[in-house]
């Protein structure tokens, strides 16, 4: 963006107080991500059976779990897992979706038909169940989870980038670039793509929230991050067995963190979309 465009964007974005609040929470989460090793009062995998299932107290502010592990420390380290999964998975999907969408939109013809039919096939399957099926066939591992979520999430961004390329390739600046003899790669990625990134930014923000929820769901079902590594999903799995015994802290605290994180990214993404939408200028 040019300086003037950035100022216009900021003036429009800050009008949305919920989006600004979401952005502030996201900044706070990133700071927390880097400070977790210093803020965590206990080793998240250290067991002390003598204090298992202890309620929140001064020494364990979120209580302890069924193995005497500090829930506050586990929730903090679970944040690192969620942020990492969200951004790596979305990075993979944006990389694939942007390249395929650019090729389909710029060249058209048989390449466009081939890529978009593949997109249609992918969209026929509910993404979560497709991820669930693939991860069930693999050894449960955080790296597999990130890769699978990324490989399944690209069709949406492909369609958006393709639509932007179809619109922009008819513009005069593209015709001038073609007339000057620039290569197709240069025209696509140096001239068209920078002008087609607005929906990509919005998708990335909302996609992080979706990836975090997906990872939590997989971990809850035992197909994501495996114990003793802390994840909000597997902490919730432990908590569900004790809800009827009024041991609420195992479910409430990771659930609140998951809710706040996903809500913040969604609010920020919605505000970003409204601020970047040219129809609202």
Buried (B, 14 or more C-beta within 10 A) or exposed (E): EEEEEEEBBEEBBEEBEBBBBBBEBBEEBEEBBEEBEEEBEBEBBEBBEEBEBBEBEEEBEBBBBBBBBBBBBBBBBBBBBBBBBBBBBBBBBBEBBBBBBBBBBBBBEEBBEEBBEBBEEBEEEEBBEBBBEBBEEEEBBBEBBBBBBBBBBBBBBBBBBBBBBBEBBEEEEBEEBEEEEBEEEEBBBEBBBEBBBBBBBBBBBBBBBBBBBBBBBBBBBBBBBBBEBBBBBBBBBBBEEBEEEEBBBBBBBBBEBBEBBBBBBBBBBBBBBBBBEEEEE
